[in-house]
Amino acid sequence: MANIFLVEDDTSLRHEVQEILEIQGFRVTCCQHFPSAAEEALASEAECVLLDLKLPGTSGQAICRSLRARSNVPIIVLTSSESEFDEVTCMNLGADGYLTKPYSPAVLIAHIQSVLRRVSSAPSRTLAHDGLSVDLARSTVTFEGTSAELTKNELRILALLMSNPGCIISRQELMLELWESDSFIDDNTLTVNVNRLRTKLEELGVPSDYVRTKRGQGYSV
């Protein structure tokens, strides 16, 4: 079964979740030092991260951001916060799921199994266009022999554009691809994600006009 990395500062809840997961056959590694949670998760070769938001010495948002900068590992946020702002923030940072405490063990297991199925069924293929190639399984982009890792949002944006070369992809289509909704998302959030992708591509030497803005319409490659 999959290796789960658990980031939870409530000792009793941590033990409870660990026991639930181990009964289901999962291997569980618990975070030992919250400020270095991202590093511990990567070192454990976790296949899914369960992440609390309110933690001593750091925050779940900071850990999520750090993980997404280096890995595409599925992240499920487990929190007592019912704030829509917190949920939207976490999803924008790249979380794959969001569960509000208290939740039933069955719902938790279902969420984990869902994200693991999504990862395992992801096609292992490469997209290529104008000298740029993207490995969808590894979430990496390569240009003239130099590679870089992409965050989940960067990968989804670039994959959608490269799958439709020469076509204009509207902002609404991109928001649906990233967040499965074009509502309740600050329109500026998409612009920020596109600009981060452009910066990463330019650092690889990709021409600055590779991702083109079609004013009032969307983006294309």
HELIX and SHEET records of a PDB file:
HELIX    1   1 THR A   11  ILE A   23  1                                  13    
HELIX    2   2 PHE A   34  SER A   36  5                                   3    
HELIX    3   3 ALA A   37  ALA A   43  1                                   7    
HELIX    4   4 GLY A   60  ARG A   70  1                                  11    
HELIX    5   5 GLU A   84  LEU A   93  1                                  10    
HELIX    6   6 PRO A  105  SER A  120  1                                  16    
HELIX    7   7 LYS A  152  MET A  162  1                                  11    
HELIX    8   8 ARG A  171  TRP A  179  1                                   9    
HELIX    9   9 ASP A  187  GLU A  203  1                                  17    
SHEET    1   A 5 ARG A  27  CYS A  30  0                                        
SHEET    2   A 5 ASN A   3  VAL A   7  1                                        
SHEET    3   A 5 CYS A  48  LEU A  51  1                                        
SHEET    4   A 5 ILE A  75  THR A  79  1                                        
SHEET    5   A 5 GLY A  97  THR A 100  1                                        
SHEET    1   B 2 LYS A  54  LEU A  55  0                                        
SHEET    2   B 2 THR A  58  SER A  59 -1                                        
SHEET    1   C 4 THR A 126  HIS A 129  0                                        
SHEET    2   C 4 LEU A 132  ASP A 135 -1                                        
SHEET    3   C 4 THR A 140  PHE A 143 -1                                        
SHEET    4   C 4 THR A 146  GLU A 149 -1                                        
SHEET    1   D 3 ILE A 169  SER A 170  0                                        
SHEET    2   D 3 GLY A 218  SER A 220 -1                                        
SHEET    3   D 3 ARG A 212  LYS A 214 -1                                        
END                                                                             
